[in-house]
């Protein structure tokens, strides 16, 4: 058995390949602080949907307790850590979270950057109601991606876990870059396409997107996709400890 394994390895080696052990089972372990953040968020947002426990209307408290677990809050925290490491200026800036859902990122940003002017938008009244409880002083508004006013400018724009749903993600990136102020930054995250197993579901024509995922990027294709979408912008990509792909596109090096 061992000789056969070595034979296969040598055959691949002659072609320049190496067999490595897959660590697909390894997952990021949230910290106790992430668990406390999750419990604090749920304490604020669950009263908005408490009646759904009886009616079964979405979202139910049970859904939110499963969705906003410590791992999801860890992902948002690590995203802000990555922004700090990349010298993305958030403190004291105008910051927009597109698709803010129940406000978990807004809440974490308020705790870390108390002087920032926070904005959030979504296409669900119930999500915006939860976000208002999660971050009461954020300015929230109802808007789809396609309806965002082009006249508005923000120093930092976040789009987390959205592009994988979109029919034309390249056009979405270019549209969002138009909203970034001078010396500002667009922050994007998507799942790692090598591990993402969330299939496409129903198509929403009004948003030109799918309920499931239709775009799957590896770390390498993610970088090249964004280089093609915004060739004149400074691009930094990477992978968060949770496995999500990250990107920061900066306007300050934009070619005029």
C-alpha positions in Angstrom: 0.0 0.0 0.0 2.8 2.4 1.0 4.8 1.6 -2.2 1.7 2.3 -4.3 1.2 5.7 -2.6 4.9 6.6 -3.2 4.5 5.6 -6.9 1.5 7.9 -7.4 3.3 10.7 -5.6 6.4 10.3 -7.8 4.3 10.3 -11.0 2.7 13.6 -9.9 6.0 15.0 -8.9 7.5 14.5 -12.4 4.7 16.7 -13.7 5.3 19.4 -11.1 2.5 18.5 -8.7 2.4 17.5 -5.1 -0.3 15.6 -3.1 -1.2 17.4 0.1 -3.7 16.5 2.8 -7.0 18.3 2.7 -8.0 20.1 5.9 -11.6 20.8 4.8 -12.9 19.7 8.2 -11.0 22.5 10.0 -13.1 25.4 11.0 -12.4 28.7 12.7 -13.3 28.6 16.4 -15.1 31.7 17.6 -13.8 33.4 20.8 -15.8 33.9 24.0 -16.1 37.5 23.0 -17.8 36.5 19.8 -20.3 34.4 21.8 -21.0 37.4 24.0 -21.5 39.7 21.0 -23.9 37.1 19.5 -25.9 36.9 22.7 -26.0 40.7 23.0 -27.2 41.2 19.4 -29.9 38.5 19.8 -31.1 40.1 23.1 -31.7 43.4 21.1 -33.3 42.1 17.9 -35.4 39.2 19.0 -38.2 41.3 20.5 -38.9 42.6 16.9 -39.9 39.1 15.8 -41.2 37.6 19.0 -44.7 37.3 17.6 -43.3 35.2 14.7 -42.8 32.3 17.1 -46.6 31.8 17.1 -47.4 32.6 13.5 -44.3 31.0 11.9 -43.7 34.1 9.8 -40.1 34.7 8.7 -37.9 35.4 10.5 -38.7 33.3 13.5 -36.6 33.7 16.7 -35.3 30.2 16.2 -34.0 31.2 12.7 -32.2 34.2 14.0 -30.7 32.3 16.9 -29.2 29.8 14.4 -28.3 32.5 11.9 -26.5 35.0 14.2 -24.4 32.5 16.0 -20.9 33.2 17.3 -19.3 32.2 14.0 -21.2 34.8 12.1 -20.2 37.5 14.6 -16.6 36.2 14.4 -16.7 36.8 10.7 -17.8 40.4 11.1 -15.2 41.0 13.8 -12.4 39.5 11.7 -13.5 41.7 8.8 -13.0 44.8 10.9 -9.7 43.4 12.1 -8.7 43.0 8.5 -9.7 46.5 7.7 -7.6 47.8 10.5 -4.6 45.7 9.3 -5.1 47.2 5.8 -5.2 50.8 7.2 -8.8 51.3 6.1 -9.9 54.5 7.9 -13.3 54.0 9.6 -13.1 56.1 12.7 -14.8 59.4 12.1 -15.8 58.5 8.6 -19.1 58.1 6.7 -19.7 54.4 6.5 -22.4 52.5 4.6 -23.3 48.8 5.1 -25.3 47.6 2.1 -27.6 44.7 3.0 -27.1 45.5 6.7 -29.7 42.8 7.7 -30.1 42.9 11.5 -27.2 45.3 12.0 -24.5 43.0 13.3 -21.7 44.8 11.5 -23.1 48.2 12.3 -23.3 47.2 16.0 -19.7 46.0 16.0 -18.5 49.2 14.3 -20.3 51.4 16.7 -18.5 49.7 19.6 -15.1 50.0 17.8 -15.4 53.4 16.1 -17.8 55.5 18.2 -17.2 58.7 16.2 -18.1 57.1 12.8 -21.2 58.2 11.0 -23.0 54.9 10.3 -25.5 54.2 7.5 -27.3 51.0 6.6 -29.7 49.9 3.9 -31.7 46.7 3.1 -34.8 45.6 1.2 -36.7 44.3 4.2 -38.6 46.4 6.7 -38.2 43.8 9.4 -34.4 43.6 8.9 -34.3 47.4 9.2 -36.4 47.3 12.4 -33.9 44.8 13.9 -30.9 46.9 12.7 -32.4 49.9 14.4 -32.5 48.1 17.7 -29.0 46.7 17.1 -27.5 50.2 16.3 -30.0 52.9 17.3 -28.0 55.9 16.1 -27.3 54.5 12.6 -29.1 56.2 9.7 -31.1 53.4 8.1 -33.0 53.4 4.8 -34.9 51.0 2.5 -33.1 50.5 -0.8 -32.1 47.8 -3.3 -28.6 47.9 -4.9 -30.0 49.2 -8.1 -31.8 52.1 -6.4 -28.9 53.5 -4.3 -28.6 57.2 -5.1 -25.5 57.9 -7.3 -25.2 61.3 -5.8 -24.4 59.9 -2.3 -20.8 59.5 -1.3 -19.3 57.4 1.5 -15.8 57.0 2.8 -16.2 53.3 3.4 -18.8 51.1 1.7 -19.3 47.5 2.9 -21.0 44.7 0.8 -20.9 41.4 2.7 -21.9 38.1 1.2 -24.0 39.6 -1.7 -22.1 39.3 -4.9 -22.4 35.5 -5.0 -26.2 36.1 -5.5 -26.0 38.6 -8.3 -26.5 38.0 -12.0 -23.9 40.7 -13.0 -21.5 41.1 -10.1 -19.0 43.0 -12.1 -21.6 45.7 -12.8 -22.5 45.8 -9.1 -18.8 46.4 -8.2 -18.5 49.3 -10.7 -21.7 50.9 -9.5 -20.5 50.8 -5.8 -17.2 52.3 -6.7 -19.1 55.3 -8.0 -20.3 55.8 -4.4 -16.9 55.8 -2.8 -15.6 59.3 -1.8 -12.1 60.6 -2.6 -9.5 58.5 -0.6 -12.4 56.1 0.3 -12.5 52.3 0.2 -15.0 49.6 -1.0 -14.9 46.5 1.2 -16.3 43.2 -0.2 -16.6 39.7 1.1 -17.8 36.5 -0.5 -17.7 32.8 0.4 -14.8 30.7 -0.7 -16.1 29.1 -3.8 -14.0 25.9 -3.2 -16.1 25.2 -0.1 -19.4 27.0 -0.9 -22.2 24.4 -1.4 -25.2 26.7 -1.3 -27.0 26.1 -4.6 -29.0 28.6 -6.7 -32.7 28.9 -5.8 -35.5 31.1 -7.0 -34.6 34.1 -9.3 -35.7 37.6 -8.2 -36.1 39.6 -11.3 -36.6 42.9 -9.4 -33.2 42.6 -7.9 -31.5 40.6 -10.8 -30.3 38.1 -8.2 -31.0 34.6 -6.9 -31.9 33.5 -3.4 -29.1 31.0 -3.6 -25.5 31.3 -4.9 -24.7 31.4 -8.6 -21.1 32.8 -8.4 -18.3 30.8 -6.9 -14.8 32.3 -6.6 -11.6 30.7 -5.5 -9.0 33.0 -3.8 -7.2 33.3 -7.2 -10.3 33.9 -9.4 -11.6 36.4 -6.8 -8.5 38.5 -7.3 -8.6 38.4 -11.1 -12.3 39.1 -11.2 -11.8 42.3 -9.3 -8.8 43.3 -11.3 -11.0 43.0 -14.4 -13.9 44.8 -12.8 -11.7 47.7 -11.6 -8.3 47.7 -13.3 -7.4 51.3 -12.3 -8.1 50.9 -8.6 -5.7 49.7 -5.9 -6.8 46.2 -5.0 -6.0 44.1 -1.9 -7.4 40.7 -1.5 -7.1 37.9 1.1 -8.9 35.3 3.1 -10.3 35.8 6.6 -9.6 33.1 9.2 -13.2 32.0 8.8 -12.5 31.2 5.2 -14.4 34.1 3.6 -12.7 36.0 0.8 -12.0 39.6 1.4 -11.2 42.6 -0.8 -10.5 46.3 -0.4 -10.6 48.6 -3.4 -9.1 52.0 -2.7 -9.8 55.2 -4.7 -6.7 57.1 -3.6 -4.6 55.4 -6.3 -7.2 55.7 -9.0 -5.9 56.8 -12.3 -7.5 60.0 -13.5 
